[in-house]
Each structure stands twice: as structure tokens, then as C-alpha cells.
Amino acid sequence: QVQLVESGGGLVQAGGSLRLSCAASGRAFSSYAMGWFRQAPGKERELVAVINWSGRTIRYADSMKGRFTISRDNAKNTVYLQMNSLKPEDTAVYYCAARASTDNLYYTVREYDYWGQGTQVTVSS
């Protein structure tokens, strides 16, 4: 089992940057595919980015390409989300998620087994 704890959220002006971290505890973090999702008020939880166990395969939702970067450090049991050029529409609670995997990526909420509690990101205009 994996426990996930996000950090790094906060209030930032449009055009600013934040880096979110997701620290994992438990065994074999390096064998988990990881994802970042977000949920704005009144909306469904949506995909932000996913990364495979090694960090070599990454995918982004179209609206995040070029602005967000997902990465992981398996030695530190941590996955990151660097967010640049933030917009007010990026305001949401951001969640990290994990699923045991050999080398696959997963893109939907229901495919993940473990979730963090979320961290609030608010972008002011």
C-alpha cells in the first residue's frame, strides 16, 4: 500500500509558477505509475499529467502542454509537478495518484488505486 501527501499549493498571480510535490510512503514507489489530476469547484476531476515508473514516459493533457512538467525522483519517493504561466482557470485542488504498474500509463481517475488528500492551487487574475 502507498500513502501519498501533496504539498506546494498556494495563491499565485496569473503568469506565476508553483511546484507541487507528492511524497509517497510505503514500498516499491519505483514500481508505481503516477498521475496528477485536478478538480475545480463544480467540475469533475481531470487529468493533468502522468508518468511511468522510470520517468521516461510522460503524457500531458492538451491544455497543460508546454506549461506544466511532471517528473519523479524514485530515490526520494517523490513526484513533482512544475506549473508555469499559470492562469486563473488552473485554479483547482490538485491530487496525485498511484497505481502499481510494470510500464503502463493510466489516464482516468478510476484506474488509480491510491490518492493523496489534495493541495489547493489558486491563481488570481
N, C-alpha and C positions, 0 to 999 in steps of 0.2 A: 504494500500500500504506500501511497505517496501523499504527503501533505504539502500544500502549496500556499505561499504567503506572498502577496504582491505588495509593492511599495513604490514610492516615487511620484504618485499622483499629486495634483495640486491645482492652483489657479495660475493661469498664464495668459498673457495678452496674445491676440492674434498675431501670427508670424513668429511666435516664440517656439521654444523647444522644451521637451521633457524627456527624461529617460526612465522608463519603468523597469523594475526588476521583479523577478518571481523566483523566490528561493524555495527549493524543494528539499524535503527531508524524507528519509526512507531509503530503501535500497535501489541500486541499479538505475540511478537517474539517467545514465547514458543510454539505457535501453528504451527510453520513452520518447515518442514523438510529442512535440509540444505545440501549443497554439495560443495565440492571443485573440480574444473576442472582445466586443464592447456592446453595451446596451444603453441606449438613450431612453429617457422617460417616455413611456407610451409606445416604445418600439420593441421589436424582437431583438434578441441577442444576435449579433452578426460577426462574421469572420473578419479579422484584421490581417493576420499573417500566421503561417505555420512553418515549422522547421523539423527536419527529420533528426534521428538520434545523433548523427555525426555533425550536423550543422552544414552539411554540403548541399542539401536540397532545401530550397526555400520557395515559398509561394506567398503572394500578397493579394488581397482584394484590390480590384482595379483602382478604387478611389484612394488607396494608400500608396500605390506605387510611386517611387521617386521621393516620397516624403518620410516614410517610415522604414526602419531597418530592424529586422529581428535577428538575434544572434544568441548563442549559448556558450557557456563555459562549463563543460562537464566536470572539470576539476573542482569547481565551486558550486556545483549543483544549482546553477542559476541560468535562467533565460532572461533576455533583455528585449526591450522594445524602445528603440530610439525614435522619437517623434519630432520632426522638424516642420517648419512652415505650418504651424497649427492653425486651424480655422475654427470659428465658433461651432460649426457643425460636427467637429470632432468631440464636442462635449459629451461625456458618457461615463459610465462605470466600466473600467477595463478589467477583464478577467484573464488569467492564464489557466490553461487546461493541459492535462497529460493523459496519454494512453500508451500502454506497453505496445511496442512495435519492433519488428525486425528492421524494415527500411521503408515503410509506407508513410504517407502523409494523410491527414484526415481533415476534412473541411467543414463538417457540420457539428453542431452542438451535441447531438445525440451520439456521436461517435466517440466522444471523450468520456473517460471514466472518473477523472479526478478534476476538481475545480478549486481555485482559490476563492477568497471572500470578496475580492474585487477592490479596486482603488479608483477613487473619483478623479476625473480629469475635467476641468472647467476652463474653457477658452473664452475670454471676453473680447468683445469687438471694439 
